[in-house]
Amino acid sequence: MTNKKKLPIRTNKHKGLMIYCPNNDCKKYFTWTEQAIKVDGKTKYKHASCGISGYSYTTCKSKEKHVFKARVHIPGTVKGTISRTLKAETYTDAVVEAIAFEKEVKEKIIDVNVSLTPKKQPRNQVYLASAQSAYILFLENIDVADHLKKERTQKHIKEVFKSLTQFNDALKKKGIKKTLIRMLQINDDHVGYFHSYLLNEKQYANKTYNNKIGVLRSFFAWAITEFELNMTNPFSKARNRTVNKRNDSITIGEYKALLKAITPENGISYEGKDKKTKRNRYKPWLKSAIELGLQTGGRREEIIILTWDMIKYVENEPSYLEVPNLKVERGKGIGFNDDVPPKIIPITVDLLDLLNRLGFEEKKNTKEYLLNMNRETSPNVLIEQMSKGFSHFYKLLETGKSIQFKHLRKTYISYMKLAMGSETGNLTSHSSNEVIDKNYVDKRVIANAQRKFKLFKS
């Protein structure tokens, strides 16, 4: 790892590129780290000052934690910007990442040639393209009032963007331009074009169809309120198609075989359209992540943040894990989620055995993570590695089932329902037993547990 990140002395530094110190007592952005100045006709070099000590930047004790950040102007706005933490360790690599980020931002704007401030236009002049672009910026919390901001994943925003773009493609095939059609002109006919596009051309399954329609329904609901449009939501009459929901769980036999299959040799995968891109899906921490997934019922993002000090004790014995309820916190938004209670995960016999194998005695009460991952890698990348790694190794079992990492959670909740019945929701943070039964419980697990039940005991 590079000990110290620097920006070039020259004045033609890449625009918007800076260095950030994540130290809680600093949080300083450095737009320059060293400057050449003239003193009595001689060139001397001046260093930026540390945000904590006030001394030279070079003396910062947190320099190994410094990261490059890129800030990009949002096309169509006056002062709107968006920033991203980069993975680069050198200035040259940071410039390459920053340029790619700039391109991504521009691509997120549905059409950079239309106004992104449609609220200033007469209501009957709000065009589809500008409303869509404004919606994406809203999801990104750009120029959004603080009390309206919500934390959304980049994956969610990308899915919204893709669905909006596909709606535009469906209109384009009918000779309709997104930059020329006004919001007030969109009606059942246009919804029908999108309906046929999704089913006939894309041939999406019902679940995907419902998701796409849902995105457009939410977009129009937002736009009607945001721009005070005198119209009804054209997607309000679009019905969701039937989805045959299966809450499959992983069997004990499959689980043991999966763990055994996770080796560096079995991790080789050839991917891409031509199946020529070679990857190794093995990660040293993957097996432990899968075990934690089954033994805690945690979501992927919850598993990667587990630390040893989250273990709580009753009568000096490890009793449960107290974990932030990330999903609920994100839904409520910053400043509105302080009262969200943490999730309580009981430490079962099997979970305690796993914790001991992960180093409980040596690491208990510390802020170290349970999983020994490369924490310089972004959480989204770690989550993706977890999912794709699980899917790769499970496919090697050739069970004929489509089991993913999320099914570990369904398995956990299914067995927890057996043990706790109607009290299960108190641990899983679900609003009702109906939600749990519909979305998580594998009825076959319940049925199998009742094989020895007798209706009339003799």
C-alpha positions as CSV (number, residue, x, y, z in Angstrom):
1,M,0.0,0.0,0.0
2,T,1.2,3.5,-0.8
3,N,2.1,5.3,2.5
4,K,1.1,8.7,1.4
5,K,-1.2,9.9,-1.4
6,K,-0.2,13.1,-3.1
7,L,-1.6,15.5,-5.7
8,P,0.7,16.9,-8.4
9,I,2.4,20.3,-7.7
10,R,1.5,21.5,-11.2
11,T,-1.6,23.7,-11.6
12,N,-3.3,21.5,-14.2
13,K,-4.4,18.9,-11.7
14,H,-7.5,17.0,-12.8
15,K,-10.5,19.0,-12.0
16,G,-12.6,17.8,-9.0
17,L,-9.9,15.4,-7.8
18,M,-9.0,15.6,-4.1
19,I,-7.7,13.7,-1.1
20,Y,-9.9,13.1,1.9
21,C,-8.9,12.2,5.5
22,P,-11.5,10.0,7.1
23,N,-10.2,10.5,10.6
24,N,-13.2,11.5,12.8
25,D,-11.3,14.4,14.2
26,C,-10.3,15.7,10.8
27,K,-12.7,15.0,7.9
28,K,-10.6,17.4,5.8
29,Y,-10.6,17.6,2.0
30,F,-7.3,18.4,0.4
31,T,-7.5,20.1,-3.0
32,W,-3.7,20.4,-3.0
33,T,-0.9,18.7,-0.9
34,E,2.1,20.7,-2.1
35,Q,2.6,24.0,-3.7
36,A,5.7,25.7,-5.3
37,I,6.0,29.3,-4.1
38,K,8.5,32.1,-4.8
39,V,10.3,33.5,-1.8
40,D,13.1,36.1,-2.5
41,G,13.3,34.9,-6.0
42,K,13.8,31.3,-4.9
43,T,11.3,28.4,-5.4
44,K,10.2,26.8,-2.1
45,Y,7.7,24.1,-1.5
46,K,4.8,24.5,0.9
47,H,2.8,21.6,2.2
48,A,-0.9,21.6,3.1
49,S,-1.6,21.5,6.8
50,C,-3.0,18.5,8.8
51,G,-6.6,19.1,9.9
52,I,-5.8,17.9,13.4
53,S,-2.3,19.0,14.3
54,G,-2.1,22.0,12.0
55,Y,1.4,20.9,11.0
56,S,2.6,19.7,7.6
57,Y,0.3,17.3,5.7
58,T,3.3,14.9,5.7
59,T,3.1,14.4,9.5
60,C,-0.5,13.2,9.4
61,K,-0.8,10.0,11.5
62,S,-3.8,8.9,9.4
63,K,-2.1,9.1,6.0
64,E,-2.5,5.4,5.3
65,K,-6.3,5.9,5.6
66,H,-6.4,8.8,3.1
67,V,-8.5,8.2,0.0
68,F,-8.8,9.9,-3.3
69,K,-12.2,11.4,-4.0
70,A,-13.7,12.8,-7.3
71,R,-16.3,15.5,-7.4
72,V,-18.3,16.0,-10.6
73,H,-20.6,18.7,-11.7
74,I,-24.2,17.6,-12.6
75,P,-25.0,18.6,-16.2
76,G,-27.9,21.0,-16.4
77,T,-27.6,22.3,-12.8
78,V,-25.9,25.5,-11.6
79,K,-24.1,24.2,-8.5
80,G,-25.2,20.6,-8.3
81,T,-22.3,18.2,-7.7
82,I,-21.9,14.5,-6.8
83,S,-18.8,12.8,-5.3
84,R,-17.4,9.3,-5.0
85,T,-14.6,7.7,-3.0
86,L,-12.1,6.1,-5.4
87,K,-10.2,2.8,-4.9
88,A,-7.0,4.2,-6.5
89,E,-3.7,4.3,-4.5
90,T,-1.9,6.6,-7.0
91,Y,-2.8,9.9,-8.6
92,T,-2.5,8.4,-12.1
93,D,-5.0,5.6,-11.3
94,A,-7.3,8.2,-9.5
95,V,-7.5,10.2,-12.7
96,V,-8.5,7.2,-14.7
97,E,-11.3,6.4,-12.1
98,A,-12.4,10.0,-12.0
99,I,-12.8,10.2,-15.8
100,A,-14.9,7.0,-15.7
101,F,-17.0,8.5,-12.9
102,E,-17.6,11.7,-14.9
103,K,-18.8,9.6,-17.8
104,E,-21.1,7.6,-15.6
105,V,-22.7,10.7,-14.2
106,K,-23.4,12.1,-17.7
107,E,-24.9,8.8,-18.7
108,K,-27.3,8.9,-15.8
109,I,-28.8,12.1,-17.1
110,I,-31.5,10.9,-19.5
111,D,-30.9,13.8,-21.8
112,V,-28.2,16.5,-21.1
113,N,-29.7,18.8,-23.7
114,V,-33.0,19.4,-21.9
115,S,-33.7,21.5,-18.8
116,L,-33.3,19.7,-15.5
117,T,-35.4,22.3,-13.7
118,P,-38.9,21.6,-15.1
119,K,-40.6,23.1,-12.0
120,K,-39.7,26.5,-13.4
121,Q,-41.6,25.7,-16.6
122,P,-45.3,26.0,-17.1
123,R,-47.0,22.8,-15.9
124,N,-48.1,21.9,-19.4
125,Q,-44.5,22.2,-20.7
126,V,-42.9,19.6,-18.4
127,Y,-41.3,17.1,-20.8
128,L,-40.7,13.5,-20.1
129,A,-36.9,13.6,-20.5
130,S,-36.4,16.5,-18.1
131,A,-38.7,15.0,-15.5
132,Q,-36.8,11.7,-15.7
133,S,-33.5,13.4,-15.3
134,A,-34.8,15.4,-12.3
135,Y,-36.0,12.1,-10.8
136,I,-32.6,10.5,-11.0
137,L,-31.0,13.5,-9.4
138,F,-33.7,13.4,-6.6
139,L,-32.8,9.7,-5.9
140,E,-29.1,10.8,-5.8
141,N,-30.1,13.5,-3.2
142,I,-28.8,16.2,-5.5
143,D,-30.3,19.6,-4.7
144,V,-32.8,17.9,-2.4
145,A,-33.8,19.5,0.9
146,D,-32.1,17.8,3.8
147,H,-35.4,16.7,5.4
148,L,-36.3,14.9,2.1
149,K,-33.1,13.0,1.7
150,K,-33.0,9.2,1.9
151,E,-30.2,6.8,1.6
152,R,-30.5,4.6,-1.5
153,T,-28.2,2.0,-2.9
154,Q,-26.5,2.6,-6.2
155,K,-27.9,-0.7,-7.3
156,H,-31.5,0.6,-6.8
157,I,-30.8,3.8,-8.6
158,K,-29.3,1.9,-11.6
159,E,-32.3,-0.3,-11.8
160,V,-34.6,2.8,-11.8
161,F,-32.5,4.4,-14.5
162,K,-32.6,1.2,-16.6
163,S,-36.4,1.0,-16.4
164,L,-36.9,4.6,-17.3
165,T,-34.5,4.2,-20.3
166,Q,-36.5,1.1,-21.4
167,F,-39.7,3.0,-21.3
168,N,-38.1,5.6,-23.6
169,D,-37.0,2.8,-25.9
170,A,-40.6,1.4,-26.0
171,L,-41.8,4.9,-27.0
172,K,-39.0,5.3,-29.6
173,K,-40.1,2.2,-31.4
174,K,-43.5,3.9,-31.9
175,G,-41.8,7.0,-33.3
176,I,-42.2,9.0,-30.0
177,K,-39.3,11.1,-28.8
178,K,-38.8,11.5,-25.1
179,T,-37.6,15.1,-25.5
180,L,-40.8,16.1,-27.4
181,I,-43.5,14.4,-25.5
182,R,-44.9,16.2,-22.4
183,M,-45.8,14.5,-19.2
184,L,-49.5,15.5,-19.6
185,Q,-49.6,13.7,-23.0
186,I,-48.7,10.3,-21.6
187,N,-51.8,8.0,-21.3
188,D,-52.9,4.4,-21.4
189,D,-51.6,3.9,-25.0
190,H,-48.0,4.7,-23.9
191,V,-48.4,2.3,-20.9
192,G,-49.6,-0.3,-23.3
193,Y,-46.5,0.2,-25.5
194,F,-44.3,-0.4,-22.5
195,H,-46.4,-3.4,-21.4
196,S,-45.9,-5.1,-24.8
197,Y,-42.3,-4.1,-25.0
198,L,-41.5,-5.9,-21.6
199,L,-43.5,-9.0,-22.4
200,N,-43.0,-9.5,-26.2
201,E,-39.6,-8.0,-26.9
202,K,-37.8,-8.5,-23.6
203,Q,-39.8,-11.6,-22.7
204,Y,-39.4,-10.8,-19.0
205,A,-40.8,-13.0,-16.3
206,N,-43.7,-11.7,-14.3
207,K,-41.6,-10.7,-11.4
208,T,-39.3,-8.6,-13.5
209,Y,-42.3,-7.1,-15.4
210,N,-43.9,-6.1,-12.1
211,N,-40.6,-4.4,-10.9
212,K,-40.4,-2.4,-14.2
213,I,-44.0,-1.3,-14.0
214,G,-43.5,-0.4,-10.3
215,V,-40.6,1.9,-11.2
216,L,-42.6,3.8,-13.7
217,R,-45.6,4.0,-11.3
218,S,-43.4,5.5,-8.6
219,F,-41.7,7.9,-11.1
220,F,-45.1,9.3,-12.2
221,A,-46.4,9.5,-8.7
222,W,-43.3,11.5,-7.7
223,A,-43.4,13.8,-10.8
224,I,-47.2,14.5,-10.5
225,T,-46.6,15.8,-6.9
226,E,-43.2,17.4,-7.6
227,F,-44.3,19.4,-10.6
228,E,-47.9,19.9,-9.6
229,L,-49.2,18.2,-12.7
230,N,-52.9,18.1,-13.3
231,M,-53.1,14.4,-14.3
232,T,-53.7,11.0,-12.9
233,N,-50.9,8.4,-12.8
234,P,-51.1,6.6,-16.2
235,F,-49.5,3.5,-14.5
236,S,-52.1,3.3,-11.7
237,K,-54.3,0.9,-13.8
238,A,-51.4,-1.4,-14.8
239,R,-51.9,-4.6,-12.8
240,N,-49.2,-6.7,-11.4
241,R,-48.9,-10.1,-13.0
242,T,-49.1,-13.3,-11.0
243,V,-45.8,-14.5,-9.4
244,N,-45.4,-18.1,-8.3
245,K,-43.4,-17.4,-5.2
246,R,-41.3,-20.3,-3.8
247,N,-39.5,-19.8,-0.5
248,D,-36.9,-22.5,-1.2
249,S,-34.5,-23.3,1.6
250,I,-31.1,-25.1,1.6
251,T,-31.0,-28.6,3.0
252,I,-28.5,-29.8,5.5
253,G,-26.9,-32.1,2.9
254,E,-26.6,-29.3,0.4
255,Y,-25.2,-27.0,3.0
256,K,-22.4,-29.4,4.0
257,A,-21.6,-30.2,0.4
258,L,-21.4,-26.5,-0.4
259,L,-19.0,-25.8,2.3
260,K,-16.8,-28.7,1.3
261,A,-16.8,-27.5,-2.3
262,I,-15.4,-24.0,-1.5
263,T,-11.8,-24.4,-2.4
264,P,-9.4,-22.2,-4.6
265,E,-9.3,-24.9,-7.2
266,N,-13.1,-25.1,-7.5
267,G,-13.3,-21.3,-7.7
268,I,-12.3,-20.9,-11.4
269,S,-15.2,-19.6,-13.5
270,Y,-15.4,-18.6,-17.2
271,E,-17.9,-15.8,-17.6
272,G,-19.1,-13.2,-20.2
273,K,-21.0,-13.7,-23.4
274,D,-18.1,-15.7,-24.9
275,K,-17.3,-17.5,-21.6
276,K,-13.7,-16.4,-22.1
277,T,-13.4,-14.1,-19.0
278,K,-11.6,-16.1,-16.4
279,R,-12.3,-15.4,-12.7
280,N,-11.7,-17.1,-9.4
281,R,-14.8,-16.8,-7.2
282,Y,-13.0,-18.2,-4.2
283,K,-12.4,-15.9,-1.3
284,P,-10.7,-17.0,2.0
285,W,-13.6,-15.5,4.0
286,L,-16.5,-16.9,1.8
287,K,-17.1,-20.1,3.8
288,S,-17.3,-18.1,7.0
289,A,-19.7,-15.6,5.4
290,I,-22.0,-18.4,4.3
291,E,-21.9,-20.0,7.8
292,L,-22.8,-16.6,9.3
293,G,-25.6,-16.2,6.8
294,L,-27.2,-19.4,7.8
295,Q,-26.6,-19.1,11.6
296,T,-27.7,-15.5,11.9
297,G,-30.3,-15.1,9.2
298,G,-28.6,-11.8,8.4
299,R,-28.7,-10.0,5.1
300,R,-25.4,-9.7,3.2
301,E,-24.9,-6.0,4.2
302,E,-25.5,-6.9,7.9
303,I,-23.1,-9.8,7.8
304,I,-20.1,-7.8,6.6
305,I,-20.5,-5.2,9.3
306,L,-20.6,-7.7,12.2
307,T,-18.0,-6.8,14.9
308,W,-17.1,-8.6,18.1
309,D,-18.4,-5.9,20.4
310,M,-21.9,-6.5,19.0
311,I,-22.0,-9.7,21.1
312,K,-24.0,-9.0,24.3
313,Y,-23.9,-11.1,27.5
314,V,-26.4,-12.4,30.0
315,E,-24.8,-13.6,33.3
316,N,-21.3,-13.3,31.7
317,E,-22.3,-15.7,28.9
318,P,-22.6,-14.7,25.2
319,S,-26.4,-14.4,24.6
320,Y,-27.2,-12.4,21.5
321,L,-25.9,-10.1,18.8
322,E,-27.1,-6.6,18.7
323,V,-27.0,-5.5,15.0
324,P,-28.1,-2.2,13.3
325,N,-31.3,-2.6,11.4
326,L,-29.9,-1.2,8.2
327,K,-32.9,-1.8,6.0
328,V,-35.3,0.1,8.3
329,E,-32.7,2.8,9.0
330,R,-32.2,3.5,5.3
331,G,-36.0,3.5,4.7
332,K,-36.6,6.2,7.3
333,G,-33.6,8.3,6.3
334,I,-30.9,10.1,8.2
335,G,-32.3,12.2,11.1
336,F,-35.4,10.1,11.2
337,N,-33.9,6.7,12.1
338,D,-32.5,7.4,15.6
339,D,-35.3,5.5,17.2
340,V,-34.9,2.3,15.1
341,P,-34.2,-0.5,17.5
342,P,-31.3,-2.9,16.7
343,K,-31.9,-6.4,15.5
344,I,-31.5,-9.1,18.1
345,I,-29.9,-12.3,16.9
346,P,-29.8,-15.1,19.5
347,I,-26.5,-16.9,19.8
348,T,-27.5,-20.5,19.3
349,V,-25.3,-23.5,20.0
350,D,-24.3,-23.7,16.4
351,L,-23.6,-19.9,16.2
352,L,-21.5,-20.0,19.3
353,D,-19.4,-22.9,17.8
354,L,-18.9,-20.8,14.7
355,L,-17.9,-17.7,16.8
356,N,-15.4,-19.8,18.7
357,R,-13.9,-21.0,15.4
358,L,-13.7,-17.4,14.2
359,G,-11.6,-16.4,17.3
360,F,-14.1,-15.4,19.9
361,E,-11.8,-15.8,22.9
362,E,-9.1,-13.7,21.4
363,K,-11.2,-10.9,19.9
364,K,-14.3,-10.6,22.1
365,N,-15.4,-7.0,23.0
366,T,-13.1,-5.6,20.2
367,K,-14.3,-3.5,17.3
368,E,-12.7,-5.9,14.9
369,Y,-14.9,-7.5,12.2
370,L,-15.9,-11.1,12.4
371,L,-15.0,-11.5,8.7
372,N,-11.4,-10.9,7.7
373,M,-12.1,-9.1,4.5
374,N,-10.2,-6.4,2.6
375,R,-11.9,-3.4,4.1
376,E,-10.5,-1.1,1.5
377,T,-12.8,-2.8,-0.9
378,S,-16.2,-1.0,-1.1
379,P,-19.1,-2.8,0.8
380,N,-21.0,-3.1,-2.5
381,V,-18.1,-5.1,-4.1
382,L,-17.8,-7.3,-1.0
383,I,-21.6,-8.0,-1.2
384,E,-21.3,-8.9,-4.9
385,Q,-18.4,-11.2,-4.2
386,M,-20.4,-12.9,-1.5
387,S,-23.4,-13.5,-3.8
388,K,-21.5,-14.5,-6.9
389,G,-19.2,-16.7,-4.9
390,F,-22.2,-18.5,-3.3
391,S,-23.9,-19.0,-6.6
392,H,-20.8,-20.3,-8.3
393,F,-20.1,-23.0,-5.7
394,Y,-23.7,-24.0,-5.3
395,K,-24.0,-24.6,-9.1
396,L,-21.2,-27.1,-8.7
397,L,-23.5,-29.3,-6.6
398,E,-25.8,-29.8,-9.7
399,T,-29.0,-30.0,-7.5
400,G,-31.2,-28.6,-10.2
401,K,-32.4,-25.9,-7.7
402,S,-31.9,-22.2,-8.1
403,I,-30.6,-21.4,-4.6
404,Q,-28.9,-18.1,-3.9
405,F,-27.3,-16.5,-0.8
406,K,-30.6,-14.9,0.2
407,H,-32.1,-18.4,0.7
408,L,-29.8,-18.9,3.7
409,R,-32.0,-16.2,5.4
410,K,-35.2,-18.0,4.3
411,T,-33.8,-21.2,5.8
412,Y,-33.0,-19.6,9.1
413,I,-36.4,-18.0,9.4
414,S,-38.2,-21.2,8.4
415,Y,-36.5,-23.1,11.2
416,M,-36.9,-20.2,13.6
417,K,-40.6,-20.2,12.9
418,L,-40.7,-23.8,13.9
419,A,-39.1,-23.0,17.2
420,M,-40.8,-19.6,18.0
421,G,-44.1,-19.7,16.1
422,S,-45.8,-16.3,16.1
423,E,-43.0,-14.7,18.1
424,T,-40.6,-15.0,15.1
425,G,-41.2,-11.4,14.0
426,N,-39.8,-10.1,17.2
427,L,-36.4,-11.3,16.1
428,T,-36.6,-10.8,12.3
429,S,-38.1,-7.2,12.6
430,H,-41.0,-8.0,10.3
431,S,-44.3,-6.3,10.8
432,S,-46.5,-9.4,10.8
433,N,-46.5,-13.2,10.5
434,E,-48.2,-12.9,7.2
435,V,-45.2,-11.1,5.8
436,I,-42.9,-13.8,7.2
437,D,-45.0,-16.7,5.9
438,K,-45.4,-15.2,2.4
439,N,-41.8,-14.1,1.8
440,Y,-39.6,-16.4,3.9
441,V,-41.0,-19.6,5.3
442,D,-40.4,-22.8,3.3
443,K,-43.6,-24.8,3.9
444,R,-41.7,-28.0,3.2
445,V,-39.6,-27.4,6.3
446,I,-42.7,-27.1,8.4
447,A,-44.3,-30.1,6.8
448,N,-41.2,-32.3,7.3
449,A,-41.1,-31.4,11.0
450,Q,-44.7,-32.7,11.5
451,R,-44.1,-36.2,10.0
452,K,-44.4,-37.8,13.5
453,F,-47.5,-35.8,14.4
454,K,-50.6,-37.9,15.4
455,L,-54.0,-36.4,15.1
456,F,-55.5,-38.9,17.5
457,K,-53.0,-40.0,20.1
458,S,-53.5,-43.5,21.3
